[in-house]
Structures are given as structure tokens and as C-alpha cells.
């Protein structure tokens, strides 16, 4: 796989259909962190696909939800996952309407948790090198 292609996030790398989301959600969560849940299943493609669910009740501001999605996509693009369908779902509130929408501290916490989620799906020999 070429270097330029491995860092893309083209439409074929996304889970966009409701049926695809439903088939992954039927499975038990694979990994949990303080704010996120990861669902994953093997797919028949040559690459991994990503779906992101950031509900308004857990992140009331659009800025916060968009930050979560942006950070998740960035980490997904830079992580060489096997052929999986992965859904990252926000499962606990990340901030309130009273506080700032995003801060560098919040971004750092989100990035660390999301990195932990995605790295949990790497083959064990790849994790040892990281």
C-alpha cells in the first residue's frame, strides 16, 4: 500500500450506511476508555473502515463533536489497522455547556483515549513496535 493512500480518508474508508453501522453495533464492545467505546468486526475488504458516533447529549456543542470526529479521523488515518470495521462511540459526557467548547487539555485527553482505542486493534507485533 502506498504512503499517500495509507493516509487518506476516502469514502471507501468510512462506514456510512445504516446497515453497516447496525451490523457492527450488534456485536459487543471490544474496548472501552473513560469516554469512548469501540466496536469492531472483521470485514472482507483490503482495508479498515471507520464510523464515528458523537451524540449531542454527551457533547452538547457542535464544536466539541466536530473536534472529536476530527481527532478520531486523524488518528485512524495514521494507524495501520487490519481489515476491520471500527465504530468509535462517545459514551460519557466530555464537557458541559457552561465550560469552554474545546481546550488544549480536552483535546489531549481525547487524543490519548482515542489512540488507546485504535492501538488496541493493532496486531500484537505492531503494538510492540509502537
Buried (B, 14 or more C-beta within 10 A) or exposed (E): EEEEEEEEEEEEBBBEEEEBBEBBBEEEBBBBBEBBBBBBBEBEEEBBBBBBBBEEEBBBBEEBBBBBBEBBBBBBBEBEBEEBBBBBBBBEEBBEEEEEBBEEEBBEBBBEBBBBBBBBBBEEEBEEEE
